[in-house]
């Protein structure tokens, strides 16, 4: 366990008062979001006490700009609250489960987990809860969060975000959609494409591998060349978005490209008119807010949302607001 000095503890108490205000805002967002009629959680009672260390375990791939921003948010909150944040990630569900088990064995005071493959992580998350470690889930696994014992979920409802993206593309006059899934078995990616296709009305999906960007670009290009009626491409990851833009150019397709999530390449593509919009789930909040919520839970047994998710999105970044967001993307907070 990490031991804080009296000075740091005093700073923490001051920060906690500010954090309570942030959590109140988050609670309002949760109560107004989808699923707000869900009540109660299954988190085992935990005695109030000190909060000195938290493990954040995500399914992010190495070097993924999206998850780097999540990490930045978690570490910033930890610094402000005087909490030691241990961030680890793996795109392999089995390895991610081991990382959770390791955190439990270390006796961390709180756990933050993204659940792209909920069933693979269920035993590990439930062991954490049984050990008296409060759990907040983020990003993926909203539907399973409370079932597994987490007391809060922070993220965007993926199906609803997909629907919003699909409607935007339909409103832009597009007629046939190709939705590109970059991680096999990722429940959130499937929910995004299902929602987008449902709202758009005429679409298909394409599976690629985010860890093989050259092949991903080739597959998108091949799909566009095979079906010239495809006039909209929706990617679910900012890194894949750049490959989709290149694939459209190389295939001489007239398709409009849109994406989920932001990075500097996405910002530049929106500026250049190569991307119509990006769905912004504000992942910095997905790193930052869980640390605040865990602090409040350990210090004061506070919970938010009554089982409903704290919504961080969807927001949209397009030509109208990209300049306002660009600087924040560059500094790693959007």
C-alpha positions in Angstrom: 0.0 0.0 0.0 1.1 3.5 -0.7 1.3 5.9 2.3 0.7 9.6 1.9 2.1 12.4 3.9 -0.1 14.6 6.0 0.4 17.4 3.4 -0.8 15.2 0.6 -3.7 14.0 2.6 -4.8 17.5 3.2 -4.6 18.3 -0.5 -6.7 15.2 -1.1 -9.4 16.4 1.3 -9.5 19.7 -0.5 -9.6 18.0 -3.9 -12.4 15.7 -2.7 -14.7 18.7 -2.2 -14.1 19.7 -5.8 -14.5 16.1 -6.9 -18.0 16.0 -5.3 -19.1 18.8 -7.5 -17.9 16.9 -10.6 -19.6 13.7 -9.4 -22.9 15.6 -9.0 -22.7 16.7 -12.6 -21.9 13.1 -13.6 -24.9 11.9 -11.6 -27.2 14.3 -13.4 -25.8 13.0 -16.7 -26.4 9.4 -15.7 -30.0 10.0 -14.5 -30.9 11.7 -17.8 -29.3 9.1 -20.0 -30.6 5.8 -21.5 -31.4 3.2 -18.9 -32.1 5.8 -16.2 -35.0 3.7 -15.0 -32.6 1.0 -13.8 -32.2 1.1 -10.0 -29.8 -0.5 -7.6 -26.5 -2.3 -8.0 -25.0 -5.5 -6.7 -21.7 -4.1 -5.4 -20.9 -5.7 -2.1 -20.9 -3.2 0.8 -17.4 -1.8 1.5 -16.4 0.0 4.6 -15.5 3.6 4.2 -11.8 4.1 4.5 -8.6 5.4 2.8 -8.2 5.3 -0.9 -4.6 5.1 -1.8 -4.3 2.9 -5.0 -6.4 2.1 -8.0 -5.8 -0.3 -10.9 -7.1 0.7 -14.3 -7.2 -2.3 -16.7 -8.5 -1.8 -20.2 -8.7 -3.7 -23.5 -6.7 -1.0 -25.4 -4.0 -2.1 -27.9 -0.5 -0.8 -27.5 0.0 2.6 -28.9 -3.7 3.3 -29.4 -4.3 7.0 -29.2 -7.8 6.6 -27.8 -6.6 4.7 -24.8 -3.7 7.0 -24.2 -6.2 9.7 -23.5 -8.1 7.5 -21.1 -4.8 6.9 -19.3 -4.1 10.6 -19.2 -7.5 11.2 -17.6 -7.0 8.5 -14.9 -3.5 9.7 -14.1 -4.6 13.4 -13.9 -7.4 12.5 -11.4 -5.0 10.3 -9.4 -2.5 13.2 -9.2 -5.2 15.7 -8.1 -6.6 13.3 -5.4 -3.2 11.9 -4.2 -4.1 8.4 -5.4 -1.5 6.0 -7.0 -2.9 4.9 -10.4 -1.6 1.7 -12.0 -2.6 1.6 -15.7 -2.4 -1.7 -17.7 -4.0 -2.9 -20.9 -4.3 -5.8 -23.2 -6.4 -6.5 -26.3 -6.4 -10.2 -25.4 -9.3 -10.9 -23.0 -7.4 -13.7 -21.3 -4.5 -11.5 -20.6 -6.8 -8.7 -19.4 -8.4 -11.0 -16.9 -5.0 -11.9 -15.6 -4.2 -8.2 -15.1 -7.4 -7.8 -13.1 -6.4 -10.9 -11.0 -3.0 -9.4 -10.4 -4.5 -6.1 -9.2 -6.8 -8.0 -6.8 -3.8 -10.0 -5.4 -2.0 -6.7 -4.8 -4.9 -5.5 -2.7 -5.7 -2.2 -4.6 -8.3 0.0 -3.1 -10.3 0.4 -6.3 -10.6 -1.1 -9.8 -11.5 0.4 -13.1 -12.2 -2.1 -16.0 -13.3 -1.8 -19.6 -15.3 -4.9 -20.7 -15.2 -5.3 -24.5 -15.5 -9.1 -23.9 -17.7 -9.2 -20.7 -18.0 -13.0 -20.3 -14.2 -13.5 -20.4 -13.7 -11.0 -17.6 -16.7 -11.9 -15.4 -14.9 -14.3 -13.0 -12.1 -11.8 -12.4 -14.4 -8.9 -11.9 -16.6 -10.9 -9.5 -13.5 -12.0 -7.6 -12.6 -8.3 -7.1 -16.0 -7.5 -5.8 -16.0 -10.5 -3.5 -12.6 -9.3 -2.1 -14.2 -6.0 -1.2 -12.7 -4.0 -3.9 -15.1 -1.4 -5.4 -15.3 -1.6 -9.2 -16.2 0.9 -11.8 -16.6 -0.2 -15.4 -15.8 2.0 -18.4 -16.3 2.2 -22.1 -17.7 -1.2 -22.8 -19.9 -3.7 -21.0 -22.6 -1.3 -19.9 -25.2 -4.0 -19.9 -23.2 -6.4 -17.7 -21.7 -3.8 -15.3 -24.2 -4.0 -12.5 -24.7 -7.7 -13.0 -21.0 -8.4 -12.3 -21.0 -6.2 -9.2 -19.7 -2.8 -10.4 -21.3 0.1 -8.6 -21.0 2.5 -11.6 -20.4 2.5 -15.4 -18.9 5.5 -17.2 -19.1 5.6 -21.0 -21.3 6.1 -23.9 -24.2 3.8 -24.8 -22.8 2.3 -28.0 -26.0 1.3 -29.7 -27.5 4.8 -29.3 -24.2 6.4 -30.5 -24.3 4.2 -33.5 -27.8 5.2 -34.3 -26.9 8.9 -34.0 -24.0 8.4 -36.5 -26.2 6.4 -38.9 -28.8 9.2 -38.8 -26.2 11.8 -39.6 -24.9 9.9 -42.6 -28.5 9.4 -43.8 -29.3 13.1 -43.4 -26.2 13.8 -45.5 -27.9 12.0 -48.4 -25.9 8.8 -48.3 -27.7 5.6 -49.5 -25.5 2.6 -48.6 -23.3 2.2 -45.5 -20.2 0.1 -44.9 -19.5 -0.2 -41.1 -15.9 -1.3 -40.4 -15.4 -3.4 -37.2 -11.7 -3.4 -36.1 -11.7 -5.8 -33.1 -13.3 -9.3 -33.3 -15.4 -10.1 -30.3 -15.7 -6.5 -29.1 -19.3 -6.2 -28.0 -19.2 -2.4 -28.2 -18.1 -2.4 -31.8 -20.9 -4.7 -32.7 -23.4 -2.5 -30.9 -22.1 0.6 -32.8 -22.5 -1.0 -36.2 -25.9 -2.5 -35.3 -27.2 0.9 -34.2 -25.7 2.7 -37.2 -27.2 0.1 -39.7 -30.6 0.2 -38.0 -30.8 4.0 -38.2 -29.3 4.3 -41.6 -31.5 1.6 -43.1 -29.2 -0.1 -45.7 -25.8 -1.3 -44.6 -23.2 -4.0 -44.3 -20.3 -4.7 -42.0 -16.6 -5.4 -42.7 -14.2 -7.1 -40.3 -10.6 -5.8 -40.2 -7.8 -6.1 -37.7 -6.6 -2.9 -36.0 -3.2 -4.5 -35.5 -2.7 -4.9 -39.2 -3.4 -1.4 -40.6 -2.1 -2.2 -44.1 -4.5 -5.1 -44.5 -7.3 -3.1 -43.0 -6.8 -0.5 -45.7 -6.7 -3.1 -48.4 -9.9 -4.8 -47.2 -11.8 -1.4 -47.1 -10.5 -0.6 -50.6 -11.5 -4.0 -51.9 -15.0 -3.6 -50.5 -15.4 -0.2 -52.2 -14.1 -1.5 -55.5 -16.4 -4.6 -55.3 -19.6 -2.5 -54.6 -19.6 1.0 -56.2 -23.0 1.7 -54.6 -21.3 2.1 -51.2 -21.3 5.8 -50.6 -20.8 5.9 -46.8 -18.0 4.4 -44.7 -18.2 4.4 -40.9 -15.1 3.4 -38.9 -15.2 2.8 -35.2 -11.6 3.8 -34.3 -9.6 6.9 -35.2 -6.6 5.0 -36.4 -8.8 2.9 -38.8 -10.4 6.2 -40.0 -7.1 7.3 -41.6 -6.9 4.0 -43.5 -10.5 4.4 -44.7 -9.7 7.8 -46.1 -6.8 6.4 -48.0 -8.8 3.5 -49.2 -11.5 5.8 -50.6 -8.9 7.8 -52.4 -7.1 4.8 -53.8 -10.3 3.1 -55.0 -11.6 6.3 -56.6 -14.8 5.9 -54.6 -17.1 8.8 -53.9 -17.9 7.5 -50.4 -18.2 9.8 -47.5 -16.2 8.7 -44.4 -17.1 9.3 -40.8 -15.6 7.8 -37.7 -15.8 7.2 -34.0 -13.2 8.9 -31.8 -10.6 11.6 -32.2 -6.9 11.9 -32.8 -4.7 14.5 -34.6 -5.2 12.6 -38.0 -8.9 12.8 -37.6 -8.8 16.5 -36.8 -6.7 17.1 -39.9 -9.0 15.0 -42.1 -12.1 16.9 -40.9 -10.3 20.2 -41.6 -9.5 19.0 -45.1 -13.0 17.8 -45.8 -12.0 14.1 -46.0 -14.0 13.2 -43.0 -17.6 14.3 -42.4 -17.6 14.0 -38.6 -16.2 12.1 -35.6 -18.3 10.7 -32.8 -16.6 11.9 -29.7 -17.2 9.9 -26.5 -14.9 12.2 -24.5 -12.7 9.3 -23.3 -10.7 11.6 -21.0 -13.8 11.5 -18.8 -13.8 7.7 -18.9 -10.4 7.8 -17.3 -10.9 10.8 -15.0 -14.4 10.3 -13.6 -14.0 6.7 -12.3 -11.1 7.8 -10.0 -13.4 10.5 -8.6 -16.3 8.1 -8.1 -14.1 5.6 -6.4 -12.7 8.3 -4.1 -16.2 9.3 -3.1 -17.3 5.7 -2.6 -14.3 4.9 -0.4 -14.5 8.2 1.6 -18.2 8.7 1.8 -20.0 5.6 0.4 -21.4 7.7 -2.4 -22.8 6.2 -5.6 -24.2 7.8 -8.7 -26.8 6.9 -11.3 -28.7 4.2 -9.5 -27.4 1.6 -11.9 -27.7 3.8 -15.0 -24.5 4.7 -16.9 -22.8 8.0 -16.5 -22.9 9.1 -20.2 -19.8 10.7 -21.7 -21.2 10.8 -25.2 -22.0 10.8 -28.0 -20.8 14.3 -29.0 -19.9 15.2 -32.6 -16.9 17.0 -34.0 -17.2 18.3 -37.5 -16.2 21.3 -39.6 -18.2 23.6 -37.4 -16.4 23.0 -34.1 -13.1 21.2 -35.1 -11.0 24.3 -34.5 -12.2 24.6 -30.9 -11.3 21.0 -30.2 -8.1 20.7 -32.1 -5.8 22.1 -29.4 -7.3 19.8 -26.8 -6.7 16.8 -29.0 -3.1 17.8 -29.4 -2.6 18.1 -25.6 -4.0 14.6 -25.1 -7.3 15.5 -23.3 -9.7 14.9 -26.2 
